[in-house]
Amino acid sequence: MATLIKNATILTMTEESWMDKGYIVLEDNRIQEVGSGDYTGTQPMEKEIDASGKVAMPGLVNTHGHAAMVLLRGYADDLPLMEWLQTKCWPIEDKMTEEDIYWGTQLAILEMLKTGTTCFTDMYFHMDAVARSVEETGIRAVLSRGMIGFPQKGEQAIAESRAFVKKWNGAANGRIRTLLGPHAPYTCPPDYLKRVVELSEELNVPLQIHLSETSGEVEGCMAEHGCTPIQLMERVDLFQRPTLAAHCVHVTDEDIDIMARYDVRVAHNPDSNLKLGSGVAPAVKMLQKGVTVGLGTDGAASNNNLDMFEEMRQAAMIHKGVGLDPIAVSAFKALQMATVDGARAVFLEEKLGTLQAGAIADLILIDYNRPYYYPRHNLIAHLVYAGQSGDVTDVIIDGKLVVENRKVLTMDEEKIYREVETVCNRLFS
């Protein structure tokens, strides 16, 4: 049976315009029809949603993060990246159990669903717990087991990654896709990365990796290998496989040319990179060279939230200031980076990220009756420059209503808070 969404202001993301009043027909997990005005068809509807005063738009895609790091939110602020990792994050992560990861991921998914994210990427450990959480809650995810290439840990990571991909790729009615997740060049030596490339070919899955996040990382790579991290990835043939590169803050023009040549997709994390003092990625140059750039929050330990509305606004604003160019990243481009470009960045370009017939039915409804949406000059500008994640009222993923009137239907919110408090009382005691 079908679902009808009626009386909506519709932003399809197929073009830079919107319908002031329209309808959307969903059937199974796909969008069957989008039209302006009233629905006049005769198809019987199992459910009707009156979206008067609301904007319907594609769900947001968070292209980079470590979901369970919400457990570290507020624990290690105002530190440089390597000190933050080595003295704060890694010691606590060493203590985390699979159950801890499960409840941390539950909290992250709860936050993402309530703020309009319908698909997220994750690179962490105890990934069966993450996948189980995704399966239960109805969200869409692209998941990888983080791989550290040092002795013993490296072998374990390869074995667990192979098992994870075989178990979960395509699970939950296709809502779960898997990648391989070598952490970074400074934790995965070249010979190890070559083995990861072979495993990617064997399993026929893409890769995601942190690249050129800090100036120190680039300097270290130059000292050890005589090239930038991007150039090193070309040398080890990593880019022969489909690759999502997170951060890419300190990249040269030559690096960007390499990324464009190999169709490397980029997860741009403006808030996290600012908070850690890493810098601002030259996303405008990447876009000019045809590189696909999506937006990500990174983990909540370095952000400190999973709010994609903030990332959109930051992406649109910061490049104007850095480049002294008020049209560097337009509001529409920021929306694309958070929706259709984000879907492409995480290798889900099969009609995800738009509202059109045949597209996967991942969409959100936004309360448009707020002071900051008046006067009604430009919906797109209002959403990016004035809109807030708390305006999200309803979330539909894979054709199913997951959030209704701001209540997450698939999760026990109070239980999650209690369990997270229990976990953190032990981890940080």
Secondary structure, DSSP 8 states (H G I E B T S, - for coil): -EEEEEEEEE--SSSS--EEEEEEEEETTEEEEEEES-------EEEEEE-TTEEEEE-EEE-S--GGGGGGTTTS-S--HHHIIIIIIHHHHTT--HHHHHHHHHHHHHHHHHTTEEEEEEEESSHHHHHHHHHHH--EEEEEEEE--STTHHHHHHHHHHHHHHHHTTTTTTTEEE-BEE--TTTS-HHHHHHHHHHHHHHT--EEEEES-SHHHHHHHHHHHSS-HHHHHHHTTGGGS-EEEEE--S--HHHHHHHHHTT-EEEE-HHHHHHTT-----HHHHHHTT--EEE----GGGSS---HHHHHHHHHHHHHHHHT-TTSS-HHHHHHHHTHHHHHHTT--SS-SS-STTSB--EEEEE--SGGG-S-S-HHHIIIII--GGGEEEEEETTEEEEETTEETT--HHHHHHHHHHHHHHHT-
